[in-house]
Amino acid sequence: MKRTLGTCYYPEHWPEEIWQQDAERMVEAGLTWVRIGEFAWSRIEPTPGDLRWEWLDRAIDVLGKAGLKVVLGTPTATPPRWVVDKHPDMIAVDENGNPRKFGSRRHYCFSHMGYLEECRRIVTLMAERYGANPFIAAWQTDNEYGCHGTIVSYSDAARDAFRLWLSERYDSVEAMNEAWGNIFWSMEYNSFDQVDLPNLTVTEPNPAHSLAFHRFCSDQVVVFNRMQVDILRANSSAPIAHNYMGKITGFDHYDVGADLDIASWDSYPLGFLEDRLGAEREHQIDYARQGDPDFQAFHHDLYRAVGAAKGNKPVEQGRWWVMEQQPGPVNWAPYNPAPLPGMVRLWTWEAFAHGAEAVCYFRWRQAPFAQEQLHAGMLRPDSKDAPAIHEARQVRDELVDAPEVQPKQAPVALVFDYVSDWMWTVQPQGQGLSYFFLVLDTYRALRRAGLTVDIVPLRADAFDGYKAIFAPGLMHLPDDIKAELAQSDAQVVIGPRTGARDADFVMPHAPLPPAMPGLDVTVSRLETLRPDMPIPLDGSGAITRYFEEIEGSGEVVLQTETGAPVAMREGHLTYMAGWGDSDAMDRLVALIGGDAGLEMRQLPKGLRTRETATERFWFNHTTDSIEVDGHTLPPAGVVRVPLA
Ligand code: GAL
C-alpha cells in the first residue's frame, strides 16, 4: 500500500481567489489528499431547502484539477442553527439533565428521529451530487463520534430509544429484572416503559443498568454511521472512512469499523499528553514537546485492527490513516507547547511504520477567527509557511525511497475490548482504575522490550499465528473465546479481573470458576490500593492499585515479598493477579516472551522500534541523542533500516 500525505482544508473559510494557489502549494508540498466539507452545512444549506452546492462544486474542481484527491466529509457534526430551531429537542442532554446548547459543534442526540431524517436528507443530496465525481476519492462520515463527550445523551429521545432497545434485547421485563438482579433495593420494573436512563439516581445505579446504557449508546453510533454508509455506497464506489479519536472508548469501534473501508484517527500527541494521559509530572515534563512515546503507536495499532473489522480480516491487513495530524501547538489542552523540531516528521513516519496509508495534517492554514485561532496549521494565518510544512516536505522527499508499506503479522497480540473497558468504567472499584490504562501499560512494557505488537479484537478468529497473546483485564470474556485462548499454541497471559462478570454485570456463580479451562486459578478476594501503597514483589517491581488473592495448583512465577502469588501458570496459560508497575510488567514480558521465543531487547528510555515485512524503524522520542546498532538518532530522530 502506498504511503501518502494530505491536509484538512476549509475552502469556505477563505476567499475563492486563493483556492487555486492553496491547491498548488499543497501539491508542491507533496500532498495527495485534501479533506473538506465536514463542517460546511450552513454554507451548503443556509436556510431549509435552499441548497448552494455551486461553491463546493468549484472548490472540488479546483482541488481536483490541481492533482489532489478529495476526501469529502458529510456535514452532520455541525447542524446549522435552523436545524436546531426546527427540532429543538434534537439537542443532547448532559448527565445533570441540562440541554447542551447550539454555538459550537456536535450538538445532537444520536437517538433523535427528526435529526436522523435531516442527516439522511443532506447525506443523500451530497452523495447524489458527488457520488460519481472523479475527484472524490474517499468519504468521511460525520466528524469524531464521541468528541466533547457527545455519544451520551440523557434526552427524552434517548430514553425512548433505550426502552425500545431493552425490549429488543430481553425477552420480557421479568427476564431483564432477573438478569440485572433488580430485586436488590426493590428496583424491579413491571414494564420496559418504566425504565429510565441511569442518571440523576440518588446513589449509583445498578451496574447492569449502566452497562446496558453503554451498550445502547454504542449501538446508536453504529446505526447512525450505517445510515450514512448505506447512502454513500448506493451512490459512490469510493472508500468510506470515519475519523476516530485518542482514548475515546464510549462506543465499540470494531462495530463501527465493520461498516467502513478505512479506519482513521486524529493524532494530537502534545494535546493528548496534557489532556488525556494523567501521567506523573516528570513524564509530562520529559515528553512535553514530543508526546508520549507509546500513546500514538498504541492508537495506530488499535485503529489498524479497527480498519480490519470489515470482513474480519487479519489485523495486519487493516486499512487505516491518520486523518488529522498535529502540526504545531494546538489550542485545547491545558498547556499547548510547540513540538520539538523534527517531531512532525517523526509522528508521520511513526504512522507509516505502523501501516498508515495516509497522514493528513490538520489544518492547512491557521484560522484567524473563531474557536481554533491558536491552533497551528501548515501555513500561518498570513499564508506564510509554518514549520510543519517544512517537515512535510522532508517526508515527501524521503518517501521516494520508501513509498510503500509491506505489512506483516506481529509476533505478539494484545487484546483490546470495548465491553471490558465499559465494565471497568462502570465498576472501577478504586479511583483511577481504568482498563484502557491497564492495556496501555501492558503495551508500554511490550514496546520497552523492543517488540512489534498487533492489537486485536476479542474475537475467536483473531488469535491465529501469534507466539504470545496478552489479554489483560478482560472482565468480559465469553466462553467460546475462553476456549479458543485455552487451545491456542501461543503463550497466553490473562488477568486480572478475567471473566469477572457476565454480559449483564453479574458475577459468575459461586463456587468461583477457574479463570479458564486448563488454568486452575480462582480469585478468592480482591482489593484496590491507593497509588501510594504499592505491594512490593519478591525481586524488583510492585503491584499497584489493584490486587487479587488467587488460589490454584499452577506454578507461581511471580510473587509478593510476603509470598502471595502474583502470576501463576499452567502450561501455556498464565494468570496475572494484579496491576504491575513498569518493573513488574517488564518481568512478566521477559518471562512470557522468553518462553514464546520472542526476540527481545530492553530499549533505553524513549527509544522505540517497529518492524514491517521489509524494514525496521527506530524512533527517538527524547531530547537527547541515542545510539542504536551503529546509528545515531538525534532528538526526534528517525532511522529506517531496510531488512535484508
Ligand atoms: C479535532 C477535530 C478538528 C479540530 C481539531 C483541533 O478533534 O476533528 O475539527 O477541532 O481537533 O485539534
Boltz pocket constraint, residues with backbone or C-beta under 6 A from the ligand:
constraints:
  - pocket:
      binder: B
      contacts: [[A, 143], [A, 144], [A, 147], [A, 266], [A, 268], [A, 324], [A, 330], [A, 331], [A, 332], [A, 362], [A, 372], [A, 375]]
      max_distance: 6.0
